[in-house]
């Protein structure tokens, strides 16, 4: 299996843990993401005890959203879904005609997600320096999205080397620019690194957007992103670590519409007038006319030749080629000139 030839940007609604551990909310998120036009909805699959120890504190944005009490493991226990619930959600995605994805955060969860035959695997930023995990992902030979939050270029390069050494071709890898903070300040986004990724790694690139609003995602598409991942919630006021940095169904629908508009606007590398422009060239460009009466045999000069919009014959580009020549006939004021 390889990544399909990407003709349009793949748009992923990152549900993450915004279901708050409730499968009923996750089901509703699937319906809303499908209605908004997302290509995929993505969850997160983890076993808290396999992911963190009791000594792992919450990060700052999690403390801000949930308070300082408790640790990561306490938080994750409340946000997990069972394997049985994920099987149900995958079937719901099929019913709603939207792709199902889930980021695995431990090897057991990865094996489970593989059993659901996802279109591709997502490697979180936290596993970019995890060789056993990267090797296991590569062994499945599925297309991969590699998120690069917190990493430097050397670490991204090493992760790609592991994936490729274990049988994954460049065509199956999309490198996502990502800044691991919620919400991300625009000054921290660094979309220009997409150019570096494309040039150095020769892979598709994408953008995992943790900023507020949709503007930066649109800039990512204009910059070359073929995958956009955006956190998605039913309500930003819900209690949870990621809701405040997510967008609502209405906003996600707007994001999809605007991305498709940006894609249309990108066009092709060639510069040629469009069909509509060709129809109005004669109405907007200028042509050579007599700025006053010109008698037959009189020399054409800056004093008697003007450039104006009209139903002309000689375009403005011919100006210097006729200056200094003799008029072959008499022209009255504003009459289009001709050779």
Secondary structure, 3 states (H helix, E strand, C coil): CCCCCCCCCEEEEEEECCCCCCHHHHHHHHHHHHHHCCCEEEEEECCHHHHCCCCCCCCHHHHHHHCCCCCHHHHHHHHCCCHHHHHHHHHHHHHHCCEEEEEECCHHHHHHHHHCCCCEEEECHHHCCCHHHHHHHHHCCCEEEEECCCCCHHHHHHHHHHHHHCCCCHHHEEEEEECCCCCCCHHHCCCCHHHHHHHHHCCEEEEEECCCCCHHHHHHHHHCCCEEEEEECCCCCCCCCCHHHCECHHHHHHHHHHHHHHHHHHCCCCCCCCHHHHHHHHHHCCEEEECCCECCCCECCCCCEEEECCCCCCEHHHHHHHCCCECCCCECCCCECCC
